[in-house]
């Protein structure tokens, strides 16, 4: 999750610094893809946490 969070920050930084329309589109799509991956990882972590809460070691 840390790696994905860092990647998302890089994408947002790059998006703020581009002026070429094609690159703007690219970074918007990349931000959406990385955001979806981050959301997926958060859901996986939540499921693991819930599973552990129900069945601690």
C-alpha positions in Angstrom: 0.0 0.0 0.0 2.9 2.4 0.8 4.3 1.9 -2.7 0.9 2.5 -4.3 0.4 5.6 -2.2 3.8 6.9 -3.2 3.0 6.2 -6.8 -0.3 8.1 -6.5 1.5 11.1 -5.0 4.0 11.1 -7.9 1.2 10.9 -10.5 -0.6 13.9 -8.9 2.7 15.9 -8.8 3.3 15.1 -12.5 -0.3 16.1 -13.3 0.2 19.5 -11.7 3.3 20.1 -13.8 2.2 19.2 -17.3 0.7 21.5 -19.9 0.6 19.2 -23.0 -3.0 18.0 -23.4 -2.0 14.5 -24.2 0.1 14.2 -21.1 -2.7 15.7 -19.0 -5.0 13.0 -20.3 -2.3 10.3 -19.6 -1.8 11.4 -16.0 -5.6 11.7 -15.4 -6.0 8.1 -16.6 -3.0 7.0 -14.6 -4.3 8.7 -11.5 -7.6 6.9 -11.9 -5.9 3.5 -12.3 -3.6 3.9 -9.3 -6.5 5.2 -7.2 -8.5 2.1 -8.1 -5.6 -0.1 -7.1 -5.2 1.8 -3.8 -8.9 1.3 -3.1 -8.6 -2.4 -3.9 -5.7 -2.7 -1.5 -7.5 -0.9 1.3 -10.5 -3.2 0.9 -8.1 -6.2 1.0 -6.5 -4.9 4.2 -9.9 -4.3 5.8 -11.0 -7.8 5.0 -7.8 -9.2 6.6 -8.3 -7.0 9.6 -12.0 -8.1 9.9 -11.0 -11.7 9.5 -8.3 -11.4 12.2 -10.8 -9.6 14.6 -13.2 -12.6 14.2 -10.5 -15.3 14.6 -7.4 -13.9 16.5 -4.4 -16.2 16.8 
